[in-house]
């Protein structure tokens, strides 16, 4: 390792407390989706203090709607700006983009937490709080990586772009807004929680809705009633069976155990609205995972045809088949080659910074990576935090992983973008 890289790593070690303190500041902003203004003002001020070119703007929903990747927004974008900081390199190097979202999901009931969800308390080497893994630790690492490189006096050749976007928990419109604003780079790192793995692929997911009809009847003629709940339970069991079949049959080299990526389950099962009224309709809603080597249309067709095949075996459902639609969230899968230069660069940076080899696997779940890849930017996922903590009560991140990720990202900047040797 040369003197410049060593100097950067020493700078990060010196600023260890500052890095974790910065993450604590981020977590203490209760930036539940729709309430991102406070944290974005703080980040914009941070970028200004770093002498970056700072861009703060609210998304134009009319412009977003023109793009095929637009997803219907549940909350308007007034008072919810994106923030981008750009370091303009000296020239002659490749550009690198870091992407992360500032919004978090609701922490749920306070009594379910051992620690204040917005308190950013440290215990046993773990920092607790909503967003600790998903993904304010990734934001802290990417921002502090560039900051430490600059504080170490290194002159980077390529441009470095830091995207801090809104509305990732419901859509990918924040990152789409950056694409439409013209932000591009030779490669990108989406800093979602990756368990410190290098992840050049992400699975997709989509929501489904199934209507199951019974036969209504008066409560005084209950023997004439065909319960949609009973019929819906048959559909529920069929969905469970399809999940087991897909896990046993679907394969991808970056998903040796595909159970997480293929997650297929029912999240809503509802019928009726009055205790003394036999219902006629059951509504089933859920989520279906998709591997990167699957097409969304093929997965949808498989789901529909499987339920149809089961319905044909049932005396009631044969003549009253389930009605399937796909509504709401659709996160398409995405991948780049594990041999792409950005993957090689991050793996080399990992080895130099931490003295061990990085694991290369696929990310279990949709992310904004797909928007960047669709825009022609080779992108992988790498960041501190673990996917098992995403949206969990008592969410945490390992303190050491935050510092280690900062080191890897800093060396990635040097190796990818280049720097002046003097």
C-alpha positions as a Python dict, from the first residue, in 0.01 Angstrom:
ca = {
    (1, 'X'): (0, 0, 0),
    (2, 'X'): (140, 338, -97),
    (3, 'X'): (176, 645, 121),
    (4, 'X'): (-137, 821, -8),
    (5, 'X'): (-368, 529, 67),
    (6, 'X'): (-207, 479, 407),
    (7, 'X'): (-257, 848, 484),
    (8, 'X'): (-627, 824, 399),
    (9, 'X'): (-678, 516, 618),
    (10, 'X'): (-500, 688, 906),
    (11, 'X'): (-725, 992, 858),
    (12, 'X'): (-1031, 767, 888),
    (13, 'X'): (-895, 608, 1205),
    (14, 'X'): (-832, 953, 1353),
    (15, 'X'): (-1187, 1052, 1268),
    (16, 'X'): (-1349, 731, 1393),
    (17, 'X'): (-1544, 917, 1661),
    (18, 'X'): (-1646, 1186, 1413),
    (19, 'X'): (-1775, 923, 1169),
    (20, 'X'): (-1994, 758, 1431),
    (21, 'X'): (-2099, 1098, 1564),
    (22, 'X'): (-2208, 1198, 1214),
    (23, 'X'): (-2416, 880, 1185),
    (24, 'X'): (-2577, 958, 1521),
    (25, 'X'): (-2673, 1302, 1393),
    (26, 'X'): (-2839, 1143, 1089),
    (27, 'X'): (-3035, 890, 1295),
    (28, 'X'): (-3162, 1158, 1533),
    (29, 'X'): (-3352, 1318, 1246),
    (30, 'X'): (-3691, 1133, 1243),
    (31, 'X'): (-3693, 1130, 864),
    (32, 'X'): (-3987, 896, 811),
    (33, 'X'): (-4092, 908, 446),
    (34, 'X'): (-4254, 1247, 387),
    (35, 'X'): (-4056, 1415, 668),
    (36, 'X'): (-3714, 1440, 506),
    (37, 'X'): (-3666, 1819, 506),
    (38, 'X'): (-3469, 1846, 831),
    (39, 'X'): (-3211, 1584, 746),
    (40, 'X'): (-3173, 1717, 392),
    (41, 'X'): (-3098, 2066, 520),
    (42, 'X'): (-2832, 1917, 747),
    (43, 'X'): (-2676, 1718, 463),
    (44, 'X'): (-2678, 2020, 231),
    (45, 'X'): (-2495, 2220, 501),
    (46, 'X'): (-2246, 1935, 538),
    (47, 'X'): (-2177, 1935, 164),
    (48, 'X'): (-2136, 2312, 168),
    (49, 'X'): (-1882, 2281, 451),
    (50, 'X'): (-1694, 2027, 234),
    (51, 'X'): (-1678, 2284, -50),
    (52, 'X'): (-1879, 2060, -281),
    (53, 'X'): (-2109, 2186, -553),
    (54, 'X'): (-2448, 2155, -381),
    (55, 'X'): (-2776, 2099, -562),
    (56, 'X'): (-3104, 2107, -366),
    (57, 'X'): (-3433, 2068, -552),
    (58, 'X'): (-3785, 1933, -517),
    (59, 'X'): (-3894, 1661, -756),
    (60, 'X'): (-4119, 1760, -1046),
    (61, 'X'): (-4392, 1496, -1044),
    (62, 'X'): (-4514, 1592, -1392),
    (63, 'X'): (-4165, 1531, -1528),
    (64, 'X'): (-4135, 1204, -1337),
    (65, 'X'): (-4463, 1075, -1479),
    (66, 'X'): (-4322, 1093, -1832),
    (67, 'X'): (-4060, 829, -1749),
    (68, 'X'): (-4146, 455, -1762),
    (69, 'X'): (-3966, 398, -1429),
    (70, 'X'): (-4199, 639, -1245),
    (71, 'X'): (-4394, 487, -958),
    (72, 'X'): (-4713, 652, -824),
    (73, 'X'): (-4619, 877, -534),
    (74, 'X'): (-4815, 836, -212),
    (75, 'X'): (-4699, 1172, -74),
    (76, 'X'): (-4634, 1496, -261),
    (77, 'X'): (-4281, 1628, -296),
    (78, 'X'): (-4324, 1981, -165),
    (79, 'X'): (-4078, 2036, 119),
    (80, 'X'): (-3900, 1707, 40),
    (81, 'X'): (-3590, 1797, -160),
    (82, 'X'): (-3322, 1578, -308),
    (83, 'X'): (-2968, 1683, -219),
    (84, 'X'): (-2663, 1614, -435),
    (85, 'X'): (-2304, 1712, -363),
    (86, 'X'): (-2043, 1702, -639),
    (87, 'X'): (-1667, 1708, -599),
    (88, 'X'): (-1514, 1824, -926),
    (89, 'X'): (-1191, 1635, -980),
    (90, 'X'): (-876, 1774, -1136),
    (91, 'X'): (-946, 1585, -1458),
    (92, 'X'): (-816, 1272, -1624),
    (93, 'X'): (-994, 1021, -1398),
    (94, 'X'): (-1313, 818, -1402),
    (95, 'X'): (-1620, 953, -1223),
    (96, 'X'): (-1790, 771, -935),
    (97, 'X'): (-2140, 816, -797),
    (98, 'X'): (-2255, 717, -448),
    (99, 'X'): (-2630, 683, -393),
    (100, 'X'): (-2834, 657, -75),
    (101, 'X'): (-3177, 744, 61),
    (102, 'X'): (-3250, 956, 367),
    (103, 'X'): (-3606, 840, 438),
    (104, 'X'): (-3685, 560, 682),
    (105, 'X'): (-3994, 357, 754),
    (106, 'X'): (-4201, 422, 1065),
    (107, 'X'): (-4044, 285, 1385),
    (108, 'X'): (-4379, 150, 1500),
    (109, 'X'): (-4476, 145, 1869),
    (110, 'X'): (-4211, 297, 2097),
    (111, 'X'): (-4269, 28, 2360),
    (112, 'X'): (-4145, -236, 2115),
    (113, 'X'): (-3797, -80, 2124),
    (114, 'X'): (-3531, -137, 2390),
    (115, 'X'): (-3369, 190, 2281),
    (116, 'X'): (-3517, 518, 2160),
    (117, 'X'): (-3562, 460, 1782),
    (118, 'X'): (-3424, 808, 1717),
    (119, 'X'): (-3179, 815, 2007),
    (120, 'X'): (-2878, 663, 1827),
    (121, 'X'): (-2759, 482, 2139),
    (122, 'X'): (-2454, 253, 2134),
    (123, 'X'): (-2445, -71, 2329),
    (124, 'X'): (-2219, -372, 2287),
    (125, 'X'): (-2057, -242, 1969),
    (126, 'X'): (-2393, -181, 1803),
    (127, 'X'): (-2557, 151, 1724),
    (128, 'X'): (-2936, 131, 1759),
    (129, 'X'): (-3200, 338, 1582),
    (130, 'X'): (-3443, 351, 1294),
    (131, 'X'): (-3232, 376, 981),
    (132, 'X'): (-2917, 237, 1144),
    (133, 'X'): (-2894, -37, 881),
    (134, 'X'): (-3145, 100, 629),
    (135, 'X'): (-2955, 305, 540),
    (136, 'X'): (-2815, 600, 730),
    (137, 'X'): (-2499, 406, 806),
    (138, 'X'): (-2440, 381, 430),
    (139, 'X'): (-2500, 755, 396),
    (140, 'X'): (-2253, 828, 675),
    (141, 'X'): (-1987, 603, 524),
    (142, 'X'): (-2012, 746, 172),
    (143, 'X'): (-2007, 1108, 288),
    (144, 'X'): (-1728, 1057, 539),
    (145, 'X'): (-1524, 854, 288),
    (146, 'X'): (-1502, 1153, 55),
    (147, 'X'): (-1455, 1392, 345),
    (148, 'X'): (-1160, 1193, 482),
    (149, 'X'): (-1000, 1167, 138),
    (150, 'X'): (-1017, 1545, 104),
    (151, 'X'): (-908, 1612, 463),
    (152, 'X'): (-604, 1391, 400),
    (153, 'X'): (-503, 1640, 132),
    (154, 'X'): (-554, 1408, -164),
    (155, 'X'): (-635, 1564, -501),
    (156, 'X'): (-873, 1327, -679),
    (157, 'X'): (-877, 1327, -1060),
    (158, 'X'): (-1229, 1203, -1133),
    (159, 'X'): (-1556, 1361, -1021),
    (160, 'X'): (-1732, 1216, -715),
    (161, 'X'): (-2110, 1253, -689),
    (162, 'X'): (-2297, 1203, -359),
    (163, 'X'): (-2673, 1153, -407),
    (164, 'X'): (-2898, 1174, -100),
    (165, 'X'): (-3251, 1107, -217),
    (166, 'X'): (-3603, 1102, -77),
    (167, 'X'): (-3891, 854, -108),
    (168, 'X'): (-3704, 525, -148),
    (169, 'X'): (-3920, 336, 100),
    (170, 'X'): (-4227, 375, -125),
    (171, 'X'): (-4080, 439, -470),
    (172, 'X'): (-3750, 500, -647),
    (173, 'X'): (-3861, 842, -764),
    (174, 'X'): (-3588, 1022, -570),
    (175, 'X'): (-3312, 847, -761),
    (176, 'X'): (-3511, 874, -1084),
    (177, 'X'): (-3522, 1249, -1023),
    (178, 'X'): (-3141, 1255, -1008),
    (179, 'X'): (-3122, 1067, -1338),
    (180, 'X'): (-3364, 1310, -1501),
    (181, 'X'): (-3162, 1603, -1364),
    (182, 'X'): (-2864, 1472, -1557),
    (183, 'X'): (-2647, 1311, -1291),
    (184, 'X'): (-2433, 1037, -1442),
    (185, 'X'): (-2100, 869, -1371),
    (186, 'X'): (-1875, 598, -1508),
    (187, 'X'): (-1990, 373, -1222),
    (188, 'X'): (-2198, 389, -906),
    (189, 'X'): (-2224, 236, -562),
    (190, 'X'): (-2564, 212, -400),
    (191, 'X'): (-2481, 215, -30),
    (192, 'X'): (-2770, 3, 98),
    (193, 'X'): (-2700, -251, 372),
    (194, 'X'): (-2507, -537, 214),
    (195, 'X'): (-2359, -714, 518),
    (196, 'X'): (-2029, -574, 385),
    (197, 'X'): (-2064, -797, 79),
    (198, 'X'): (-2001, -672, -274),
    (199, 'X'): (-2337, -718, -445),
    (200, 'X'): (-2351, -672, -823),
    (201, 'X'): (-2709, -800, -839),
    (202, 'X'): (-3039, -727, -667),
    (203, 'X'): (-3356, -929, -674),
    (204, 'X'): (-3685, -766, -762),
    (205, 'X'): (-4023, -771, -596),
    (206, 'X'): (-4382, -696, -689),
    (207, 'X'): (-4713, -673, -510),
    (208, 'X'): (-5008, -887, -611),
    (209, 'X'): (-5380, -883, -533),
    (210, 'X'): (-5612, -1182, -560),
    (211, 'X'): (-5992, -1156, -539),
    (212, 'X'): (-6166, -1477, -433),
    (213, 'X'): (-6544, -1490, -462),
    (214, 'X'): (-6786, -1698, -262),
    (215, 'X'): (-7166, -1689, -267),
    (216, 'X'): (-7363, -1449, -52),
    (217, 'X'): (-7658, -1558, 155),
    (218, 'X'): (-7883, -1425, 425),
    (219, 'X'): (-7779, -1514, 777),
    (220, 'X'): (-8109, -1703, 799),
    (221, 'X'): (-8003, -1915, 499),
    (222, 'X'): (-7644, -1969, 600),
    (223, 'X'): (-7638, -2321, 448),
    (224, 'X'): (-7659, -2153, 107),
    (225, 'X'): (-7350, -1946, 176),
    (226, 'X'): (-7015, -2032, 16),
    (227, 'X'): (-6749, -1873, 233),
    (228, 'X'): (-6487, -1672, 42),
    (229, 'X'): (-6268, -1710, 350),
    (230, 'X'): (-6264, -2086, 308),
    (231, 'X'): (-6198, -2050, -64),
    (232, 'X'): (-5938, -1783, 0),
    (233, 'X'): (-5754, -2014, 237),
    (234, 'X'): (-5715, -2260, -50),
    (235, 'X'): (-5554, -1983, -254),
    (236, 'X'): (-5331, -1893, 41),
    (237, 'X'): (-5209, -2253, 61),
    (238, 'X'): (-5147, -2256, -314),
    (239, 'X'): (-4931, -1943, -282),
    (240, 'X'): (-4728, -2115, -10),
    (241, 'X'): (-4683, -2418, -236),
    (242, 'X'): (-4569, -2198, -525),
    (243, 'X'): (-4304, -2042, -303),
    (244, 'X'): (-4163, -2384, -214),
    (245, 'X'): (-4161, -2486, -581),
    (246, 'X'): (-3985, -2168, -691),
    (247, 'X'): (-3720, -2207, -420),
    (248, 'X'): (-3651, -2564, -533),
    (249, 'X'): (-3637, -2481, -906),
    (250, 'X'): (-3500, -2126, -951),
    (251, 'X'): (-3123, -2076, -959),
    (252, 'X'): (-2880, -1785, -985),
    (253, 'X'): (-2503, -1803, -921),
    (254, 'X'): (-2507, -1509, -678),
    (255, 'X'): (-2793, -1658, -474),
    (256, 'X'): (-2678, -2001, -349),
    (257, 'X'): (-2972, -1992, -107),
    (258, 'X'): (-3255, -1820, -299),
    (259, 'X'): (-3516, -1827, -21),
    (260, 'X'): (-3474, -1461, 72),
    (261, 'X'): (-3460, -1330, -283),
    (262, 'X'): (-3768, -1532, -384),
    (263, 'X'): (-3975, -1435, -81),
    (264, 'X'): (-4340, -1500, -171),
    (265, 'X'): (-4600, -1442, 98),
    (266, 'X'): (-4940, -1299, 188),
    (267, 'X'): (-4938, -974, 381),
    (268, 'X'): (-5312, -895, 377),
    (269, 'X'): (-5601, -1141, 402),
    (270, 'X'): (-5936, -974, 454),
    (271, 'X'): (-6305, -1048, 409),
    (272, 'X'): (-6632, -903, 531),
    (273, 'X'): (-6713, -587, 719),
    (274, 'X'): (-6993, -683, 962),
    (275, 'X'): (-7015, -973, 1210),
    (276, 'X'): (-7372, -1070, 1111),
    (277, 'X'): (-7322, -1046, 736),
    (278, 'X'): (-7181, -1356, 557),
    (279, 'X'): (-6918, -1213, 320),
    (280, 'X'): (-6905, -1270, -54),
    (281, 'X'): (-6550, -1157, -129),
    (282, 'X'): (-6203, -1227, 7),
    (283, 'X'): (-5908, -1002, -79),
    (284, 'X'): (-5555, -1138, -62),
    (285, 'X'): (-5252, -912, -107),
    (286, 'X'): (-4888, -1004, -95),
    (287, 'X'): (-4537, -981, -228),
    (288, 'X'): (-4347, -1195, -479),
    (289, 'X'): (-3968, -1195, -513),
    (290, 'X'): (-3795, -1225, -852),
    (291, 'X'): (-3438, -1332, -929),
    (292, 'X'): (-3224, -1110, -1155),
    (293, 'X'): (-3230, -1368, -1435),
    (294, 'X'): (-3612, -1373, -1441),
    (295, 'X'): (-3836, -1144, -1641),
    (296, 'X'): (-4116, -973, -1449),
    (297, 'X'): (-4374, -1078, -1709),
    (298, 'X'): (-4269, -1443, -1685),
    (299, 'X'): (-4292, -1442, -1305),
    (300, 'X'): (-4638, -1284, -1322),
    (301, 'X'): (-4751, -1543, -1574),
    (302, 'X'): (-4616, -1825, -1357),
    (303, 'X'): (-4811, -1691, -1058),
    (304, 'X'): (-5136, -1663, -1254),
    (305, 'X'): (-5105, -2000, -1424),
    (306, 'X'): (-5022, -2180, -1100),
    (307, 'X'): (-5333, -2045, -926),
    (308, 'X'): (-5541, -2131, -1232),
    (309, 'X'): (-5409, -2487, -1232),
    (310, 'X'): (-5499, -2530, -865),
    (311, 'X'): (-5842, -2374, -917),
    (312, 'X'): (-5924, -2628, -1190),
    (313, 'X'): (-5893, -2905, -931),
    (314, 'X'): (-6148, -2750, -695),
    (315, 'X'): (-6526, -2793, -735),
    (316, 'X'): (-6599, -2427, -649),
    (317, 'X'): (-6291, -2243, -776),
    (318, 'X'): (-6312, -2427, -1109),
    (319, 'X'): (-6618, -2218, -1194),
    (320, 'X'): (-6521, -1914, -985),
    (321, 'X'): (-6146, -1876, -1046),
    (322, 'X'): (-5934, -1632, -845),
    (323, 'X'): (-5893, -1292, -1010),
    (324, 'X'): (-5527, -1189, -1008),
    (325, 'X'): (-5383, -842, -1061),
    (326, 'X'): (-5049, -678, -989),
    (327, 'X'): (-5092, -342, -820),
    (328, 'X'): (-4872, -98, -635),
    (329, 'X'): (-4504, -164, -589),
    (330, 'X'): (-4293, -308, -869),
    (331, 'X'): (-3918, -321, -818),
    (332, 'X'): (-3758, -483, -1119),
    (333, 'X'): (-3449, -701, -1063),
    (334, 'X'): (-3112, -580, -1186),
    (335, 'X'): (-2753, -697, -1222),
    (336, 'X'): (-2415, -628, -1373),
    (337, 'X'): (-2132, -873, -1432),
    (338, 'X'): (-1935, -971, -1120),
    (339, 'X'): (-1629, -918, -1342),
    (340, 'X'): (-1715, -555, -1420),
    (341, 'X'): (-1427, -317, -1338),
    (342, 'X'): (-1624, -145, -1059),
    (343, 'X'): (-1672, -483, -887),
    (344, 'X'): (-1305, -562, -924),
    (345, 'X'): (-1212, -219, -789),
    (346, 'X'): (-1431, -247, -479),
    (347, 'X'): (-1300, -598, -407),
    (348, 'X'): (-942, -474, -434),
    (349, 'X'): (-1019, -176, -209),
    (350, 'X'): (-1180, -414, 42),
    (351, 'X'): (-869, -634, 44),
    (352, 'X'): (-632, -339, 88),
    (353, 'X'): (-840, -166, 355),
    (354, 'X'): (-938, -467, 565),
    (355, 'X'): (-681, -733, 483),
    (356, 'X'): (-931, -998, 373),
    (357, 'X'): (-1135, -1098, 71),
    (358, 'X'): (-1485, -961, 12),
    (359, 'X'): (-1774, -1197, -40),
    (360, 'X'): (-1958, -1144, -368),
    (361, 'X'): (-2330, -1223, -353),
    (362, 'X'): (-2667, -1093, -465),
    (363, 'X'): (-2880, -844, -272),
    (364, 'X'): (-3207, -985, -141),
    (365, 'X'): (-3463, -722, -227),
    (366, 'X'): (-3525, -431, -460),
    (367, 'X'): (-3330, -108, -433),
    (368, 'X'): (-3251, 208, -627),
    (369, 'X'): (-2967, 19, -795),
    (370, 'X'): (-3209, -78, -1071),
    (371, 'X'): (-3283, 285, -1166),
    (372, 'X'): (-2913, 358, -1206),
    (373, 'X'): (-2849, 44, -1410),
    (374, 'X'): (-3148, 121, -1632),
    (375, 'X'): (-2994, 465, -1688),
    (376, 'X'): (-2679, 300, -1820),
    (377, 'X'): (-2466, 344, -1506),
    (378, 'X'): (-2289, 22, -1395),
    (379, 'X'): (-2390, -9, -1030),
    (380, 'X'): (-2332, -244, -738),
    (381, 'X'): (-2453, -245, -380),
    (382, 'X'): (-2206, -213, -93),
    (383, 'X'): (-2258, -75, 254),
    (384, 'X'): (-2258, -141, 627),
    (385, 'X'): (-2562, -286, 795),
    (386, 'X'): (-2746, -611, 750),
    (387, 'X'): (-3061, -680, 554),
    (388, 'X'): (-3202, -875, 850),
    (389, 'X'): (-3226, -543, 1038),
    (390, 'X'): (-3413, -354, 766),
    (391, 'X'): (-3746, -229, 907),
    (392, 'X'): (-3688, -436, 1223),
    (393, 'X'): (-3770, -328, 1575),
    (394, 'X'): (-3449, -243, 1763),
    (395, 'X'): (-3269, -193, 1431),
    (396, 'X'): (-2892, -176, 1467),
    (397, 'X'): (-2564, -157, 1279),
    (398, 'X'): (-2220, -268, 1392),
    (399, 'X'): (-2009, 36, 1472),
    (400, 'X'): (-1697, -132, 1332),
    (401, 'X'): (-1871, -201, 1001),
    (402, 'X'): (-1948, 169, 956),
    (403, 'X'): (-1580, 258, 994),
    (404, 'X'): (-1467, -34, 777),
    (405, 'X'): (-1714, 59, 501),
    (406, 'X'): (-1580, 415, 510),
    (407, 'X'): (-1230, 279, 452),
    (408, 'X'): (-1339, 62, 160),
    (409, 'X'): (-1530, 347, -3),
    (410, 'X'): (-1240, 587, 43),
    (411, 'X'): (-992, 352, -123),
    (412, 'X'): (-1246, 285, -397),
    (413, 'X'): (-1251, 659, -471),
    (414, 'X'): (-872, 661, -499),
    (415, 'X'): (-850, 347, -711),
    (416, 'X'): (-1141, 428, -943),
    (417, 'X'): (-1110, 803, -985),
    (418, 'X'): (-732, 829, -963),
    (419, 'X'): (-537, 1092, -771),
    (420, 'X'): (-231, 1312, -789),
    (421, 'X'): (73, 1130, -655),
    (422, 'X'): (252, 1441, -530),
}
